[in-house]
Amino acid sequence: MNRDDIIRMAQEAGFEQRPVVGWGFEYGRLGQSLERFAALIAAAEREACAELCDSHGDDYLGDLIRARGNS
């Protein structure tokens, strides 16, 4: 995951990049935006770990890691 990925996920979570003050969010939605951002980051990390397992021939472990996102 790189800087561009993190920025994309922050925007997807509801954060906006504002020219003068930096990052902002819609009033009253900080909690929702933070929860969504955390979920996106966790999902990206789970998938990266699962892909690493897959690349080493352990599809079963990769599937178990992916399944954690469904609970």
N, C-alpha and C positions, 0 to 999 in steps of 0.2 A: 504494500500500500504506500503510495507516495503522496506528496502535497496536493497534487491535482485531485486525487481520489478523495482525500479528506475534505477539500473544498467542495467538491461535487456532492458528497454526502451531507455536509452542513447545509448546503442550499436545498437539497432534497428534504432535509429535516425541517426546513422552514426558516433558516437563518438567511439574512440578506447582507451583502457587502455594501456598505454605505460609504460614499466618497470622503466625507469629512470625519466621521466618528469611527470608522472601521466596521466591525460586524454588529448587527442589530437583529432584532426579532420583533414580531408583531406583539404589541402590548397584551399582557395576560396569557401569552402562549409559551413562555420560557420553559416551564416544566414539560409541556408536550414536545417542544422542539428538542430539549435535552434528551428526553426518553427516546425519541425517534432517532436522534443522532447516535446515541449509545447502541441502540439496536442495529443500526446500519454498520457501525464499526465492528460490533461483535459478529455479525453475519459475515462480513468480509474476512475477518480473521479466521472464523470457523472454516470458511471455504478454502482459504489459503492452506490451512492445516490439512484439510481433507484432500486437497490436490497433492500435497506433499506425500501423504500416505499412499494415494493412488499411484503416484509416480514411482514408488518403491514397491509396488506390487501388492499392497495391502488394501484392496478395495473394501474389505469388510470393515476395517477401522475407519476408512474414509466415510463409509456410509453411516457408521455410528456417530461420528463427529457431526455430519450433516443433520442427523436426526435430532441432535440437541437443539437445533433451531426450531423444531416443531413442538417442543414441549412447553 
